[in-house]
Amino acid sequence: MNFSQNKILITGAAGSIGGALANRIADLNPKQLILLDNNESGLFEIYEDVKGKCNVDYVIGDIRDWSWMEIVFKKYKPDIVYHVAAYKHVVLMEKYPLEAEMTNIGGFRNILDSSAMNGVKKLIFISSDKAVNPTSVMGNTKKVGEEMCREWTKDKLLNCIIVRFGNVMASRGSVVPVWQKAITENKDLFVTDSKMRRYFMGIYEAVALILKATELGKGG
């Protein structure tokens, strides 16, 4: 895919996956790269990483703020949107389900609506293996996000593509740093359940999967 002809917006750009994705896309010399996050320190760091690679700008904002998202989309008119922003920690979202709903569902709806109203060509939604027969709040919010993607695409409002991840090694909030800390402190490794299966991928494998989905995905 020729990124040099497209404006790219990444939500959640200050996160582990968002940052890795921003670095990779910056290498591909997009027409413009827009980094969006509500984490000012993380956003500054990723901007410093990529500012010498391509035409890049950053936006501090919360995807839950509909009016601000509408202003951002009208200003930048992105061609491709990577929606990475989300609450992803299973245990924390069990304790704060309303927060999960307002960000992972309500915030995503704002991104979908803003994309549809401002001529976005493709939206790539980062989902989770936990959306399959979900048993957690976080998994359920991702399943709803996938359903919204399919509805927006079916109704020809937007071309949405879904990518599911398992555990992305060394990303913030993943199990690997927890295990590394336990090993360093000479503690036992905690396993949620003896029957539990985890599916791992490296962070740049995850980015490669996102870009392949962008290239091959037809929506739905």
C-alpha positions in Angstrom: 0.0 0.0 0.0 1.3 3.5 -0.9 1.2 5.5 2.3 2.8 8.5 0.7 -0.5 9.4 -0.8 -2.5 9.0 2.4 -3.0 10.9 5.7 -2.8 8.4 8.6 -4.4 8.9 12.0 -3.5 6.6 14.9 -5.6 6.8 18.1 -3.8 5.5 21.2 -0.5 6.5 19.6 1.3 6.7 23.0 0.7 3.1 23.8 3.0 0.2 23.1 1.3 -1.0 20.0 0.3 2.5 18.8 3.9 3.7 19.2 5.4 0.8 17.4 2.8 1.3 14.6 3.6 5.0 14.4 7.3 4.3 14.1 6.7 1.7 11.3 4.3 4.0 9.3 6.7 6.9 9.7 9.3 4.8 7.9 6.9 4.5 5.0 6.7 8.2 4.5 3.0 8.9 4.7 1.5 12.2 3.3 0.9 13.1 7.0 0.9 11.1 10.2 -1.4 12.3 13.1 -0.8 10.9 16.5 -3.8 11.1 19.0 -3.7 10.2 22.7 -4.7 11.6 26.0 -1.3 10.7 27.6 0.7 13.9 27.1 4.0 12.5 28.2 3.7 9.3 26.1 2.6 11.4 23.1 5.6 13.7 23.4 7.9 10.7 23.5 6.5 9.0 20.4 6.4 12.4 18.6 10.1 12.9 19.4 10.8 9.4 18.0 9.2 10.0 14.6 9.4 13.8 13.9 12.5 13.5 11.8 11.1 10.7 9.6 8.0 12.2 8.1 5.4 15.0 8.1 3.9 14.4 11.6 1.6 16.2 14.0 0.1 15.3 17.4 -3.2 15.9 19.1 -3.9 15.6 22.8 -7.5 14.4 23.2 -9.9 11.9 24.6 -11.8 9.7 22.2 -14.8 9.9 24.6 -15.1 13.7 23.7 -17.3 13.6 20.6 -17.1 17.3 19.8 -13.3 17.4 20.0 -13.0 14.2 17.8 -15.2 15.9 15.2 -13.0 19.0 15.2 -9.9 16.8 14.8 -11.3 14.8 11.9 -12.5 17.9 10.1 -9.1 19.6 10.5 -6.9 16.7 9.4 -9.2 14.7 7.0 -7.4 11.4 7.5 -7.6 8.8 4.8 -6.8 5.8 7.0 -7.5 5.5 10.7 -5.9 3.0 13.1 -8.0 2.7 16.2 -5.7 1.4 18.9 -7.0 3.4 21.8 -8.8 1.3 24.4 -8.9 0.0 27.9 -7.4 -3.5 27.7 -6.6 -4.7 31.2 -9.1 -7.5 32.0 -9.0 -7.4 35.8 -9.2 -3.6 36.0 -12.2 -3.5 33.6 -14.0 -6.0 35.7 -13.8 -3.5 38.6 -14.7 -0.5 36.4 -17.1 -1.8 33.7 -18.7 1.6 33.0 -15.2 3.1 32.2 -14.7 0.2 29.8 -18.0 0.8 28.1 -17.5 4.5 27.8 -14.1 4.2 26.2 -14.1 0.9 24.3 -17.7 1.3 23.0 -18.7 5.0 23.4 -15.3 6.3 22.4 -15.1 4.0 19.5 -18.5 5.0 18.3 -17.2 8.6 18.2 -14.3 7.5 16.0 -16.6 5.5 13.7 -19.0 8.5 13.3 -16.2 11.0 12.8 -14.6 8.7 10.2 -17.8 8.1 8.3 -18.7 11.9 8.3 -15.2 12.9 7.1 -14.4 10.6 4.2 -12.1 8.1 5.8 -11.2 5.4 3.3 -10.4 2.6 5.8 -10.6 2.2 9.5 -8.6 -0.6 11.1 -10.0 -1.7 14.5 -7.6 -3.4 16.9 -9.6 -6.1 18.7 -8.7 -9.0 20.9 -8.9 -12.8 21.0 -11.0 -12.2 24.2 -13.8 -11.0 21.9 -14.4 -14.7 21.0 -17.1 -16.1 23.2 -16.3 -13.3 25.7 -16.3 -14.1 29.4 -15.0 -10.7 30.6 -16.1 -7.0 30.5 -13.1 -6.1 28.3 -13.8 -9.0 25.9 -17.5 -8.0 25.7 -16.6 -4.4 24.8 -14.3 -5.6 22.0 -17.0 -7.9 20.7 -19.4 -5.0 20.6 -16.7 -3.0 18.7 -16.5 -5.7 16.1 -20.2 -5.8 15.7 -20.3 -2.0 15.2 -17.5 -2.4 12.6 -19.6 -4.9 10.6 -22.7 -2.8 10.9 -21.0 0.4 9.7 -19.5 -1.6 6.8 -22.7 -3.4 5.9 -24.6 -0.1 5.8 -21.8 1.3 3.6 -21.1 4.1 6.1 -17.4 3.1 6.3 -14.9 0.4 5.3 -13.9 -1.2 8.6 -11.3 -3.9 9.0 -10.9 -5.9 12.2 -7.6 -7.3 13.5 -7.5 -9.6 16.6 -4.5 -9.8 18.9 -3.5 -12.3 21.6 -0.9 -11.4 24.1 1.6 -8.9 22.5 4.9 -9.6 24.3 6.4 -6.8 26.2 3.5 -4.4 25.6 2.3 -2.5 28.6 -0.1 -4.5 30.7 0.8 -7.8 29.1 1.7 -10.8 31.2 5.4 -11.0 30.1 6.6 -7.9 32.1 4.7 -9.4 35.2 6.6 -12.7 34.8 9.9 -10.8 34.2 9.5 -8.9 37.4 8.7 -12.1 39.3 11.8 -13.8 37.9 14.0 -10.8 38.9 12.6 -10.9 42.4 13.0 -14.7 42.6 9.3 -15.3 43.0 7.0 -18.0 41.7 5.3 -17.3 38.3 1.6 -16.6 38.7 -0.6 -18.5 36.2 -4.3 -17.6 36.1 -5.5 -21.2 35.7 -3.8 -24.5 34.8 -6.2 -24.9 31.8 -5.6 -21.4 30.5 -4.0 -20.9 27.0 -2.2 -17.8 26.0 -1.4 -16.9 22.4 1.8 -14.7 22.1 3.1 -12.5 19.3 5.9 -10.0 19.2 5.1 -6.3 19.0 6.5 -5.9 15.5 4.7 -9.1 14.4 1.5 -7.3 15.6 2.4 -4.2 13.6 3.1 -6.3 10.5 -0.3 -8.0 10.9 -2.0 -4.6 11.1 -0.3 -3.4 7.9 -1.1 -6.6 6.1 -4.8 -6.2 7.1 -4.7 -2.7 5.7 -3.4 -3.9 2.4 -5.6 -7.0 2.0 -8.7 -6.1 4.0 -11.9 -5.4 2.1 -14.1 -4.5 5.1 -16.7 -6.4 7.1 
